[in-house]
Amino acid sequence: MNAPKLSVCIPTYNFGLFIGETLDSILSQVADDTEVLVVDGASTDNTEDVVRGRQVRFPALRYHRLERKGGIDRDMAKSVEFARGEYCWLFSADDVMADGALKRLLDQVRLGLDLYLCGFTLCDFEMRPRGPHPILDAADGSVYELADPRDRKEFFERGLTTTAFFSFMSSLVFRKEKWESAKRDEAFVGSCWDHVARLFRLIPEGLKVKYLSGTYLLKRDDNDSFSEGGIARRVGIAIDGYHRLADTFFGERSAEAFHIRRVLRNEYPFVNLLYIKLKTHEMGIPEDMALLVRLVGKIYRDDPLFDKVRILLFKIAPPFALKPAEKAYKFARSLFSG
């Protein structure tokens, strides 16, 4: 039996409520050159029953249940390890593949590039579309060789969100052989960003990326499994995690690190941070408030005058005066989401 061209790799844990819809959107598009692989990190809900029920009708669907919960970094790596395809499309177990996306993607991977960065539409929890998610300020089909300093400079300058820098796994399709050529390093396992570290590690030897701006999937927003520790700690995963990535792979004072901080400010504008401060105050966790102050100081550091003012305003803004920030946050989010 010939190896498939593409493996759709779905690491999951306790997403039985959603994974049926995810699988239905993918399996209805599968052809002979595609397999769908679910790696279950020992779910305690009905995930296995949902997947097994679909295996009866779709032989292209494979299911691996792990003995214990390994966390998203390990389960994601396992899903690629088990894949038989030349290319792997990482896919979240609560997202939905857009109609016709699989054929469009297969046409692209036959070009043989290392990595494809796919556009998507943000939806609410009930999968009602909100709008396209901003990724790159670049034309559809733009190609960048990130080992080339000029290409890398332009790519990082054009980034609009951390999705441009590989944060969202469902937007990533890569050649498995290329992924496996990156030296295994446990340093980022458990950070939620091991997949980003692995791709960044490939850049010096060559990583050719193509940007596909169309909608290849629908992302279920407001269902963030990283938020279990509270909103402040979820923000910390992103801000601390991406600062660590920037410092490790490019250096704190590099242009790449500057643009990573810039896109973090895009994702967490000041009004959003004030709203998060309000919610953190309502939760009554003093250490989370201290964490927020530290995080604000971390992303506002590139404009010596105005950033000091922003940090000071954030520190002194009394919680009772932040209520209007909630409406402003929701309005800003609606604009930012498309």
N, C-alpha and C positions, 0 to 999 in steps of 0.2 A: 504493500500500500504506500503510495506517495505521500510525503509529508505535506500538510496543508500550507498554503501561502500565508495564512493569517490565523492566529489564535486570539480570540477575545477572552481575556483573562480577568476573572471576577473574584477577587478576594472578598470574603464576607464574614460577618459575625452577627448573629441575631437580627438579620434583616428579612426574616420570613414574611413580614407584612408587605414588603416592597419587591422582593426578588422575582416573584412571579411575573409582575408587570415588566420588569427589566428583561427577563428571559424571553417573554413573548415578543417584545419589540425587536429582539435580536434574531431569535430562531426563525421568525417569519421571513427573514432576509438571507438566511444561510444557504450557501451553495456548496459544491463538492470541495472547493479550495479553502474552506473555512471550518474551524472547530470552535466550540464554545466550552470554556473550562471554568468550573466553579471550585474554588478552594475555600473550604469552610473551616474556620478556626475554632472548631468544637462548639458550635452554637448550641444553646440550651432551649431555643424556641423551635418552631416547625420548619426551619429552613430546609433541612434534609428532606422532609416529606414533599415540600413544594418542588424541589429540584428533581427528586426521584420520579415524581408524577409526570414530569415533562420528558424525562429520559425515555419513557416508553414510546413516545411519538417522534422523538428527535435523536437519532443515533449519533449526531454530531456533538451532542452535549455530554461532557464528561464531568464527573463529580469526585472530588477528593475531600474526605473528612479527616482533619488533623486530630491527633490524640489530645491536644491541649491548645488553649488560646495562646497564640504567639504575639498578638499585636499586629497592627496594620503593616508595619515595616517588614516583619518576617513573613506574614501571610502574602503580601504583595510579591516579595522575592520568590516565595514558593510557587506562586501561580505562574511566574515566568519560567522557573525551573522545570515545572511539569509540562509546560507548553511544547507542542511539537511543530508549531508553525515557524516559518522563516521570520515573520513579523509578529509582534505582540501588541495588542491594543488593550491597555489597562482600562477596566471599566468598573465603576462603582455599582454596587448591588441595589441602589435606589434611583439610578438614573435611567433614562429611556433613550434608546437609539432612534434617531430621526429616520423617517421613511426614506429609503433609497441611499442611506448613508454608507452602508456596507459596500455596495457596488462602486460608489464614488471613491471610497477609500482604497478598495482593491485596485482600481485603475491607477491610483497614485503610487501605491507601494511597488508596483511593477517598474517604476522609474529607478528604484534601487537606492534611495537616499537613506540616511541613518535614522532620522527622526522626523515625524510629522506632528505639527502642533495644530490641533483641530479646534475650530470655533464651536460655540454652543450657545443655546438660549437658556437664560435663567427663568425658572418657574417658581411659583409658590409651592407650599407643601402639598396642595391638591393638584399640582402639575398644570396650573393655569399660567401661560406664558407671561413673563414680565418684560422681556426684551433681550437682545443680544448682549452677552458679557464682553466688555472691552478687554482685549488682549494685547494687540500690537497696532501701532499707528503705521500700518504697512499695507501694501496692495496684496490681494489674494494671490497666492502662488509665489510670493517672495521667498528667495532661497538665501541662506546665510551659512557660510563656513566659519564656525565659531573659533577655529584655530587661527584664522586670519585676523590680525588685530583690527584691521579696518572694518571687516564684516562684523566682528564682535562688538566694536564700538557702536556701529549703527544699530545693531540688534538691541543692545541694552538701552540706547537712547530712545528707541521706538517703543519700548515696553510701557504698557499702561497699568498693568496689574502684575502680581506675582505669578499669575497664570502664564505670562510670557516667559517666566523663568522656571517653568515646569512644576508649579505647585499642585495643580489639579490633575490627578492621575487620569481621569476619563478623557482628557484632551491629548493624551500622549500615545503615539504609535511609533514603535521603534523596531529596528532590526535586532533580533534576539542575539545574534552573534556579536554585534557591537556592544550590547548591554553586558554580555558575559565577558567581554574583553577588559572591562573595568575591574581593577583589583578589588577583591572583597575586603571590606573594612567595617568592623563592628562599631566604629566610633559614633555613627549617627543612628544606629538602630535604637529604637525607642523614642526618637525625637519627632516622629511623624514625617521626617524629611529625608529618610535614607535614599529614596528613589531620586530625589533632586541631587543629593551628594554624589550618587553614582553617575548621573548624567554630567554634572559639572566636572567630575574626575576624568571624563572622556575628552574634554575640550582641548587640552594641549596636543593630543595626538590626532585630533580631527573629529568634528561632529557637524555634519551637514544637516541643517534644519530647513524644512519647508513649512511655511505658514499657510494653512487652509482656513480661510476666514468664514466660510459658510457654516450653516448649522448642521453639525454631525450628531448632536445629541441634545437632549433636554435635561437640564440639571435640576434636581429637586432641592430647592433652597429651604432654609429653616429646618433642616434635618441633619445638623452637624454633630456627629458622634464625638468630636473632639471637645464639645462644650460641657461634658459631664461635670467638670470641675468648676464650672461657673464662667461667666462672661469675661471677667478680667484674666483668668488663667488661659482661656481660649485665645485672647488677644496676645498673651505672652507666648503661646506656642508659635504664633506667626512671627511676631516681632523679634523675640529672642532667637528663634530658629533661623530666620533668614539673616540676621546679623552674624550669627555663627557661621552660616554657609558663606556669606560674603567675605568675612575675615579669613576663613580657612582656605578658600580657593582663589581669592583675588587680592586679599590684603585690605585692611581697614581704610586706607587712604586711596584706594584704587577708584578709577572711574566706574567700574562695575559695582563696587560697594555703594558709591554715591547713588547710582540709579536704582539699586535695590532699596535704599532708604527712601528714594523719591516715590517709587511705586507703593511702598508701605504707607506713605503719607496719602497717596491716592486712595488706598483701601480704607485707611483710618483717618479721614479728615478731622479737623479739630472739633467740629460740631458732633461728630460721632463719638469722639473720645469724651466729650462732656456728657453725652447721653449715657455712655458706659459708666462714667463716674457716678451719675445719678443712680443707676441700677445697682452699682456696687455698694453705694451708701445704703440703699434700701435693704440690701441683703445683710448689712451689718457685720462685714468681715474686715476688720482693720488691716490685716496683712495684705488683703487684696487691694485696698486703697493705696497702700505703700507700693505695691507692685505696679499699679497703674501710673503713679508718679514717676517711677523709674523708667517705665516703658515710653512715656511721653518724652522724657529727657533723651531717650535713645534715638528716636526717629527725628526729633527736632534738634538738629545739631549742625546743620549745614549753612544756616544764615545767622551769623554771630549776634546780630542785633535783634531781629524780629523773633528768632527762635527762643531767645531768652525771655522775651516778653510773653510769648505763648506759654512757655513752661510756668512762668510766674502766674499768669492768669489761670492756668489750669489748677495750680496749687491753691490759690486763694478763693476761687469761685465757690461760694457757699452752696451746699446741696439744695436748699430751698429755692435758690434762684435758677436752678438747672431744669426745672420742669418744662419751660419753653423749648429746651434743647431736644425733647422727645419728638415734638412736631417737626422741628427743623431737621432732625435726623431722618425721620421717615420721608420727608420731602426730598432731602439730599440723596437718600438711597434710591428713591424712585427715578431721579434724574440719572444717577450713576449706573443703574441697572439697565438703562436703555430708553 
